Amino acid sequence: MPVRKEDFSFPKKLETEAEEWLKEGIIDSNQKSWILERYRLLQKVEERAGPGRLITTLSVLGSLLVGIGIILFIASNWSAISKLGKLLIIFISLAGSYGLGFYCRYEKGHYPKVGASLILLGSLIFGAGIFLIAQIYHLKAHQPNGLLLWGAGVLPLAYYLGFKSLMTLCLVDLLVWLGMEASYRMSYVELVPPDIFALILLFWTAGLTLWAIGLWHREWASLKMISTPFILMGAFLTFFIGFLSTFFRPGLSEYVIQLHANSTLLISFYPVLIILFLIAVIFRLLPDRKERGWIYETIGLMILLAIVLILSLYLQWALFSFKGSLRLIFNLLFLLQIIGLIFLGFIRRYSVYVNIGLLFFSLDVFARYFDLFWELLPRSLFFIFGGLLLLFGGIYLERKRRKILASFHLKEV
Amino acid sequence: MRKKFILLILLQVVLLAGMIVYRHYWVITGKKLLLRIEPVDPRDIFRGDYVRLRYEISSLNLGEMGIEESFQPRERVYVHLEQNPDGTYRATSVSREPPSGKIFIQGRARYTTTLTKWEVTLIDDEGQTHFLKPSWFGSVKKGDRVTFCLDNQGGVVESFKESDSYKPTCKGPSLQGLIEEIQTFKSKVLEVEYGIESFFVEEGKGKRIESSRDTKKVVLEIALRKDGRGTIAALLMEGKRFE
């Protein structure tokens, strides 16, 4: 039986629960000890060898160190190792770590966690190989291409093996690529706020796309394994950018806005991202059973994407016609996003959403409290209005809960 | 499972090998030519010890080439090349379309600057007339009394007006007199990037190449594809060849 992480926090709770069941006569003392025995084994393993997560952490960190070590070894012996020697080191260590990882995890199956880390190491060596080969041959035509190649090489493997670690590596790599490629395209423009804002909007779109793909993967049994990196990174990126947008202040002359705010430089990224987003939404709608609140979630994401797209395509128009009120819109939008996310997190019992929501809620409260650019009055109104909204939400939910409990003839605990 | 896994790993190996094969093919089939460089500051954080190369053809004097067009940043340009007597190549013109029947290298426009050159006529205290080409001569007017510090070849090291508060002492020969005439020549200079601007060397060696003052001794061998894209085939310095 595979050991899951829940199994380790579960026994303690189970013990108190089982005591209750015994009192209520649901189980007898024999059954109680059988049930507890089933989990005691895992507890012993944990006490002696540490939890499974520790093993994963250790071996992932180990892989990172070995990977960096190989790069340093080649770099520090650059002249001593011939061109062929360098290439041999790359290819042999690549094949070696993939081979050993596969053997440990699948062939023999005796060290699955370490094996998975060795496969991750292989992917790191692959990336290092790209840059070392570029170095050996002085290829510097266009650096971001190297990152794209890395992502393209690892993505199929990540999907096939269903490793979160590989998928995380891949997504981080592709996001860094996006940043480098986008800033390369803007590198001859003097970066003033409207241009930075265009970059921010691009990443907003990317975050929403990742999130949507994650939700599609979560609904599909075969892809569920790797949905977490998508959702985690997508939601975090979306909220992080949303948070940045609450500080938005154009405050520039019309001349600067006309000269800059040139989103056409980044326009070619958008069709790809939009198509991916739409594919994700369509595929999410296919399965019969969907998670609770999926309608609100999907519609929310689509509305947000629509707003971001309108802003990025008509940035000059938006800056001219809304000016300062853009900031108010962003703030309200962000607050709605946070409330929506926490709400979804609770009805779905999905801690990722609740945590991200609460994190950005506290950041937002903190930031707004010390916000010097707002007048005191709107600020106080903002807090009072937001607070009342939450309080009334609480009252509404509590009444609903009471009604439902009453219908079950249960007392509130 | 095993077969599919091996297949996916092979995909990565093929991608890596593809880079190597592609580059070799480029160097073997490309037209090879030599380019001279100018020194610049070293190091590229991302990939260790780099020589950042600036070529003579990295900045093109549009005025001297008689080109009126202006080029946008990131625009693809074709720089026409002609061979010097010493075997290296120099830029003669630049266009948006590849020229037919000429050797050319493809690059991207970076930005345009304005280069100002001065030609000054000075009558010294003995009444003799001198022609000088200072690299900067902005705030001086006709009739001002000016001191020029010169180097041994007669080039201007620096110059200052009699009325300036800043008066350095000349280390070499100097000239003093009244300004008779000032001519300014402005021309546009286009900076171009070719994707061959960096060369990796082992730790520590980069500085040596860059600090070798006489950069005429450093020559880059470039392999040109048919579309004019170049890649570095080798760096030649003091009779040695670095690949």
Interface residues (C-beta under 8 A of the other chain):
Chain A: A75 S76 W78 S79 K83 L87 I90 F91 L94 A95 Y98 F102 Y106 E107 G122 F126 G129 I130 F131 I133 A134 Q135 I136 Y137 H138 L139 K140 A141 H142 Q143 L149 A152 G153 V154 P156 L157 Y160 L161 R185 Y188 V189
Chain B: M1 R2 K4 F5 L8 I9 L11 Q12 V13 L15 L16 M19 I20 R23 F46 R47 G48 P73 R74 R110 Y111 G195 I196 E197 S198 F199 F200 V201 E202 E203 R229 T231 I232 E243
